[in-house]
Amino acid sequence: MRVCEIFHSIQGEGELVGYPTIFIRLTGCNLRCKYCDTEYAFYEGKDMSVEEIMNQIRSYRSRYVCVTGGEPLLQEETPVLLKALLDNGYKVCIETNGSLDISDICKRFEKYEENFMVSLDIKCPYSGMSDRMKLDNITLLREHDQLKFVVYDEEDYNYAKDLIRRFKPRCKLIIQPVWGTDYKRIAELMIEDGINARLSLQIHKIIWGDKRGV
């Protein structure tokens, strides 16, 4: 597998925010979002076997693992890595960007129940990638999965709100303002609408700043 970086930090986003987590960032992405904060993952990395990855993360004490990117589903070996992690007792979250079909991984790993979470992004208009989304993925998410909308402004927020109304997802819902934008306005809109979603503010950046490896 092509691995960009492996590090141990605090989960800064979504339903699992605050938990000490091992991050396995895989190389490669098929999207180019305007606000991307991990462009180095497009190309940087080194080849590692699943066994080498497992050996490296054993030095970390956390039982939570986040497999992210880039886009981890672009690599054929990703399901092998997920199975190794789950069979070794880790609670695993895979972050995927909404452009690829998730039906296979949902079916393949459903037996692990809440130990396996899919974190599905749906890109909003400002990203420039909203037309690349496979919206039917939303219907595949289970109650303990999460659907995340990264929003730049009120237009993005309304786009997310309309999709929530249209698909009525049964999973956890995350509204995450782009770093450095008007968080207060998005929070006010969520309060006004009474939307059943969680506001996420990327606490790892609040703690350590906007840098890699945290």
C-alpha positions in Angstrom: 0.0 0.0 0.0 1.1 3.6 -0.5 1.0 5.3 2.9 1.4 9.0 3.3 1.7 9.1 7.1 0.9 7.3 10.3 0.5 9.3 13.5 -1.2 9.3 16.9 -3.3 12.3 17.9 -6.8 13.4 19.0 -9.7 12.9 16.7 -10.7 16.4 15.8 -13.8 15.9 13.8 -17.2 14.3 13.8 -18.9 11.8 16.1 -15.7 10.5 17.6 -14.2 13.9 18.4 -11.9 14.0 21.3 -10.8 10.3 21.4 -7.1 9.5 21.1 -6.8 8.0 17.7 -4.3 6.4 15.4 -4.4 7.9 11.9 -3.4 6.0 8.8 -3.4 8.4 5.9 -3.2 6.7 2.5 -1.8 8.4 -0.6 -3.9 9.5 -3.6 -7.1 11.4 -4.2 -9.4 11.6 -7.2 -10.8 15.0 -6.1 -9.4 18.5 -5.9 -11.5 20.5 -3.4 -10.8 24.2 -3.2 -10.3 24.1 0.6 -8.3 20.9 0.8 -5.9 20.9 3.8 -4.1 17.7 3.0 -2.8 18.3 -0.6 0.5 16.6 0.4 -1.5 13.3 0.5 -2.1 13.5 -3.3 1.4 12.2 -4.0 3.6 11.8 -0.9 4.1 8.5 0.7 6.0 5.2 0.8 5.0 1.6 0.1 4.2 -0.5 3.2 2.7 -3.9 3.6 -0.3 -4.4 5.8 1.9 -6.3 8.2 4.3 -3.3 8.4 1.5 -1.0 9.1 0.2 -3.2 11.9 3.6 -3.5 13.4 4.1 0.3 13.5 0.7 1.1 15.1 1.2 -1.4 17.9 3.4 1.1 19.7 0.4 3.4 20.2 -2.0 2.7 23.0 -5.2 3.9 21.4 -7.8 1.4 20.2 -9.4 3.8 17.7 -8.0 3.9 14.2 -9.0 6.3 11.4 -8.1 5.3 7.9 -8.1 8.4 5.8 -6.5 10.1 2.8 -6.6 11.3 0.2 -9.2 8.8 -0.7 -8.4 5.4 0.9 -10.9 3.4 -1.3 -8.7 4.1 -4.3 -6.2 1.5 -3.1 -7.1 -2.2 -3.7 -5.5 -3.3 -0.5 -7.6 -1.1 1.8 -10.1 -3.8 2.6 -7.3 -6.1 3.6 -6.0 -3.4 6.0 -9.5 -2.8 7.4 -10.0 -6.5 8.1 -6.6 -6.8 9.8 -7.4 -3.8 12.0 -10.9 -5.1 13.0 -9.7 -8.6 13.6 -7.1 -7.2 16.0 -9.7 -5.5 18.1 -9.4 -1.9 16.8 -12.5 0.3 16.4 -12.1 1.5 12.9 -13.4 4.6 11.0 -12.8 4.9 7.3 -13.1 8.4 5.8 -14.2 8.5 2.2 -14.9 11.5 0.0 -18.4 10.6 -1.5 -17.3 10.1 -5.1 -16.9 6.3 -4.9 -19.4 3.5 -4.4 -19.3 2.3 -0.7 -21.7 -0.6 -1.1 -18.9 -3.2 -1.1 -17.2 -2.1 2.1 -20.6 -1.6 3.8 -21.6 -5.2 3.0 -18.1 -6.7 3.6 -17.7 -5.3 7.1 -21.3 -5.2 8.4 -20.6 -8.1 10.7 -18.3 -5.9 12.8 -21.3 -3.7 13.6 -20.3 -0.6 15.6 -16.6 -1.4 15.6 -16.6 -0.3 11.9 -17.8 3.2 11.0 -18.0 4.8 7.6 -17.5 8.5 7.6 -18.9 9.7 4.3 -18.2 13.2 3.0 -20.7 14.9 0.6 -18.9 17.8 -1.1 -20.9 21.1 -1.3 -20.9 23.6 -4.2 -17.9 25.8 -3.0 -15.6 22.7 -3.1 -16.0 22.6 -6.9 -16.6 18.8 -6.6 -20.3 18.5 -5.7 -21.1 17.2 -9.2 -18.8 14.2 -8.5 -20.8 12.9 -5.6 -22.6 9.5 -5.6 -25.6 10.6 -3.5 -27.0 7.1 -3.4 -24.2 6.3 -0.9 -26.2 8.2 1.7 -28.9 5.5 1.8 -26.3 2.8 2.7 -25.2 4.5 5.9 -26.2 2.8 9.2 -27.2 4.5 12.4 -23.6 4.5 13.8 -22.0 5.8 10.6 -21.7 9.5 9.9 -22.4 11.8 7.0 -20.2 14.9 7.0 -20.8 18.2 5.1 -17.9 20.6 5.0 -19.5 24.0 4.4 -17.9 27.2 3.3 -20.8 29.6 3.6 -24.6 29.8 3.8 -25.0 28.5 0.3 -23.1 25.3 1.2 -25.1 25.0 4.4 -28.5 25.2 2.5 -27.2 22.6 0.0 -26.5 20.3 2.9 -29.8 21.0 4.6 -31.7 20.2 1.3 -29.9 16.9 0.9 -30.7 16.0 4.5 -34.4 16.7 3.9 -34.3 14.8 0.6 -32.6 11.6 1.8 -33.5 11.6 5.5 -30.3 9.7 6.5 -30.5 7.5 9.5 -26.8 8.0 10.4 -25.2 10.7 12.5 -25.0 14.1 10.7 -22.0 16.5 10.9 -21.9 20.1 9.7 -18.3 21.2 9.6 -17.4 24.8 8.6 -14.2 25.2 6.5 -11.3 26.2 8.8 -11.1 30.0 9.1 -14.6 30.8 7.9 -17.6 32.2 9.8 -18.4 29.5 12.3 -20.8 31.7 14.2 -23.1 32.2 11.2 -23.2 28.4 10.6 -24.0 27.8 14.2 -26.8 30.4 14.1 -28.3 28.8 11.1 -28.3 25.4 12.8 -30.0 26.8 15.8 -32.6 28.7 13.7 -33.4 25.5 11.7 -33.3 23.1 14.6 -31.3 20.8 12.4 -30.5 17.4 13.8 -26.8 17.6 13.2 -23.6 18.2 15.2 -21.4 21.2 14.6 -17.8 20.2 14.2 -14.9 22.7 14.6 -11.7 20.6 14.0 -10.4 20.7 17.6 -7.0 19.3 16.6 -6.4 22.6 14.7 -7.7 24.6 17.7 -5.1 22.8 19.9 -2.1 22.5 17.7 -2.8 24.8 14.7 -3.2 24.1 11.0 -0.3 21.7 10.5 0.2 18.1 9.5 0.8 15.1 11.8 -1.7 16.1 14.5 
